[in-house]
Amino acid sequence: MKIFSPVDIASLAFFRVVFGILGFADLLGVWAYYHLYEGYFNPEKFQFKYYGFEWVRPLPEPFMSIMFLGLMAVALLIAVGRWYRVCTVVFAFGFSYVFLLEKALYLNHGYLFIWLSFIMIFLPANRNFSWDVLRNPALRSDRIQAWSLWILPFLMGVVYFFGAVAKMNADWLLDANPLHSWIRVNNDMPLLGWLWAHRETAFVMAWSGMLLDLAAPFLLLFRKTRVWALGFLLFFHLTNTLIFQIGIFPWLSLALSLLYFPPDWPRQVWAFAKQRMKWPKKVEAWWEYKLVPADDIAVFLPPAYPKWLVNLSLVLLVSFHVIVPLRHWCFPGQVAWTEEGHRYSWRMMLRSKRGYGHFVIKDLRTEATTNINVDDYLTDRQREKIFTHPDMVLQFAHYLRDLWHRRGVPDVAVFANVRASLNGRKTQPFIDAKVDLAKVDWDMFKHSTWIMPMED
């Protein structure tokens, strides 16, 4: 299918509704748990920042909660298709702001949702089945250009494919590790507990999960295998939801996977419902009464974007999502250990890493040293992440350096004594304890030599 060919808008409108609902649910969870209950976005506390976005700071109360509530309202407006263009812009920047506030809360689905949010700005998802169309029937269009729809399932295909590539390692495939340790903690689950206790179950899940992720984007492309692929994915995601707490990701994945089906599939589902229930007929009659005659329906979204701009944008977008997940090959060592190239690469739920340690601050004038226990400074989630992520170790070392400067100690060195364990291995040195981290700068394009190599 050519990318500028006309296709039915129904699938895009369907995804707009799902996108808005899931955006609301995700923000509600972050606001209620991480902000109100855990207090992660307190401007008086320390937050781990994404490099390049250190300037992003949380708002004081009540403005932080007002911002969350406003974004949730915007998400619902997107779902119903009201003030769509303005709402998608506000949501994209607002959701990105929340995402950038705390690096310790990084989740792949949050990163994916940011991409979807900005892409949705440029898609005509409100041109049918929306409040905007009810207010202004002249906006209605039953057709869109194919690229407007297919860019969304492409992103899901990238997630599936590179998620499979990341699982092609010895720990995952030859030892079912750490999957076995994750699922066996559910051995007290009613009915299925006995199943999770067996190591054979972990092996089956490890291999089937990898193979399904690898094959899914290709099976979904073909009509004869599409339904089978969706059935396997439905079972896969529901199982993950049963075992793991992974938020909206399973539902987002299924919604994006449905976009591989013919663009008019929501109309077919609606037609099926009309044959068996009365209310769909009444809703459709009311809807058609509000709209312009069929002869006035636009074929394309006017004005259409220039073809050269669409082609260039798609080439850049596709290139980015193919190259970035492979960047860890530019660094020495195993990415699950060094973390260099781990984020933004769809390396999801495939390693268990634990660490512990402390920091030592040395006053270079008096030679006096102070041991720092991170428990006095960090939240539970931050403490869980810091000693397994070198960039977080470095950021906290810089925070301690600057804190001592503000306390009137201008010349200090900061050392980190950190040990870590990957996938159940024995703990081993993770950070070079002889390196003064106060003088080290992070470079995302270069290997950090102060990360100790994994012995095994």
LODREN-56612 format. One record per residue (C-alpha): x, y, z. Coordinates in steps of 0.1 Angstrom, whole numbers, plus 2048, in hexadecimal, padded with zeros to 3 digits. Layout:
XYZ/...
This chain:
800800800/80D8227F7/81283A814/7FC855804/7DF83D7FA/7BD84480A/7B482D827/79782C83F/79A84385D/78882B875/7A781A883/7B883C88A/79984889C/7998288B0/7BD82E8BB/7B68528C4/79C8468DD/7B382B8EC/7D08438ED/7BC85D901/7AF84391A/7D183391F/7E1856923/7C885E93E/7CE83D950/7F384094F/7F386495C/7DA85B977/7F183F984/810855983/7FF871995/7ED85C9B0/80A8459B8/82B8559AF/8228799B7/8078799D2/8128589E4/8378569DE/83F87B9D9/8578769BC/8508989AD/8578AD9CC/86C8CB9C0/87F8CA9E1/88B8A79DB/8A68999C4/89C88C9A2/8B1879988/8B088C968/8B4882944/8D3891936/8CB8B0922/8AB8B5936/8B98BE958/8A58DF956/8848CC959/8788D097C/8578C698E/83E8E1998/8358E89BC/8138DE9C9/7F78E39C1/8048EC99E/8128C9998/7F18B899F/7DF8D298A/7F68CA96E/7EF8A5971/7C98AB973/7CB8C2955/7DE8A8940/7C588D949/7A98A393E/7BC8AA91D/7C0884918/79B87F91B/79489B902/7AC88A8EA/79886A8EE/77787B8E5/7888908CA/7818B38D8/79A8CF8D1/7B08B48C3/7CD8C78B5/7D28DD8D4/7CD8C08EC/7E68A98DA/8008C58DC/7FA8CB901/7F98A6909/81989F8F6/82D8B9908/81C8B3929/82188E929/84689391E/84A8AB93B/83E891954/854876944/87388C947/86E89496C/87E874979/89585C967/891842981/86D83D975/877836951/86081D940/86181391B/83C819917/84083D923/85B843909/8448338EF/8278488FA/83B8688F5/84285E8D1/81E8568CB/8138778DC/82788C8C4/81E8788A6/7F987B8AE/7FC8A18AB/80189D886/7E788287F/7C388A875/7B4874890/79888C898/78A88D875/76F87387D/75D86489B/7678828B0/75889F8C3/76A8B78AB/7568A988E/7358AC8A1/73D8D18A7/7498D6883/73D8BB86B/7528CB84F/7708BB860/764898859/779882843/77485C83E/79685882E/7BA860838/7DC85B828/7EA839830/80A846841/7F485785C/7E9834867/80781E861/821832873/810827894/81280188F/836806882/8408138A4/8307F48B4/8437DE89C/8637EE8A6/85B7E88CB/8547C38C4/8727BD8AE/88C7CD8C3/87D7BF8E2/88379C8D3/8A77A58C8/8AE7B08EC/8A378E8F9/8BC77C8E3/8D67778FE/8E2759912/8D3762933/8B0765924/8B074890C/8C772E91C/8C0734940/89D744940/8AD75E957/8A0774966/87D76B95A/87C74C971/884760990/869779986/84C761980/85374999D/84A7639B7/82775E9AB/82673A9B6/80A7429CE/7F374F9B3/7D273C9B3/7CF721998/7EE72B985/80872D9A1/81570A99C/81D713978/83373197F/84871C997/85670697C/87671096A/86870094A/84D71A94A/86773594A/87972592C/859723918/850747920/873753918/8757438F6/8517488EC/85376D8F7/8727738E2/8647618C3/8427728C6/8527948C9/86978C8AB/84D77F895/83079589F/8367B4889/83A79D86B/81D786873/8067A4877/80F7B1855/7FE793843/7D978C842/7DB766847/7F1769866/7E4789875/7C877B88B/7DF75F898/7F97798A1/7E078F8B3/7D37708C7/7F77688D2/7FD78C8DB/7DD78E8EF/7E776F903/80B77D907/80179F913/7E579292A/7FE77A93A/817796940/7FB7AB94F/7F378E966/817789972/8277AC970/81C7CF978/8237E0957/8077FB955/7F8804934/8127F391E/7FE7D3916/7DF7E690C/7F38008F8/8057E38E6/7E47D28DD/7D57F28D0/7F27F98BA/7F27D58AE/7CE7D88A3/7D97F388B/7E97D8875/7C67CD86C/7B37DC84F/7AC801857/7867FC856/7867E0871/7747F788B/7587FC872/7557D686D/7537D1893/7387ED895/7247DC879/7267BB88B/7197CC8AB/6FD7DC898/6F07BA88D/6ED7AF8B1/6E47CE8C5/6CD7EC8C1/6E18088D1/6FD8098B6/6E281189C/6D482D8B1/6F783B8B7/6FF83A892/6DE84A888/6E58678A0/70886A893/6FF86C86F/6E3885876/6FE89D884/71589A867/7178A8843/70B893826/723878819/72A88B7F9/73B8A680D/75388F81F/778897818/78E87C80A/7AE88A81A/7B68A0837/7B78C4828/7D18D2825/7E78B3820/80B8B582B/8248B880E/82F895803/85489E805/84F8A8829/83C888832/857872820/873884832/863882854/85B85D850/87F855845/88D868863/87585787A/87B83486D/8A083986D/8A1845891/88D82889E/8A280F88B/8C481E895/8BF8288BA/8B78058C7/8D87F98B8/8EE8148C7/8FA7FE8E4/9107EB8CC/92680A8CB/92F8058EF/9457E98FE/9377D1917/9147C291C/8F97DD91B/8E67CC937/9047D394D/9117F5941/8EE803939/8FE81691C/8E4816900/8CA805916/8AF820917/8998278F8/8A38058E9/8857F08F3/8997DA90A/87B7D191F/8797BA93D/8987A5935/8B17AA951/8B17AA977/8CB7C1986/8D27C99AA/8EC7DF9BA/8F77EF9DA/9118079E6/9198299F4/92A8499EB/9498599FA/94F87E9FA/97288AA00/97B8AEA09/99B8B39F5/9A78CFA0C/9A48BCA2D/9A4898A20/985892A35/96D878A27/948873A2B/934854A23/91285AA13/8F5843A17/8DD8499FA/8BF83FA10/8C1861A1F/8BC8729FD/8A885C9E6/88684C9E2/8808269E1/8808259BB/89F83B9B8/8B28259D1/8A78069BC/8B581599C/8D48299A5/8ED80E9AB/8E47FC98B/8E681A974/90882B96F/8F984C963/8E484E983/903847998/915864986/8F787C989/8F48759AF/91A87A9B3/91789C9A2/8F98A49B8/90F89D9D7/92B8B19C9/9158CF9C4/9048CA9E6/9268CC9F7/92F8EB9E3/90F8FC9F0/91A8F2A13/93A904A0F/9528E8A05/95E8F39E3/9778D89DA/96A8B49DE/96E8929CE/9518799CC/9578549CA/93D8389C6/9428169D5/9288019C2/9247DC9BC/9097CD9A6/8FB7AC99A/8EC7A3979/8D3787975/8DC776995/902776991/91977E9AE/91C7A29B6/93B7B39A8/9497D69A6/9337EC990/94480F992/969816995/96C8219B9/98D8339B1/97D84C998/97386E9A5/951871996/94F89699F/96689C981/955884969/93C89094E/92387993E/925874918/90985F909/91E8598EA/93D84C8FC/94482E912/948837937/969826941/961829966/94680E962/9577EE96C/9557D2952/9407B495C/956797966/94077B959/
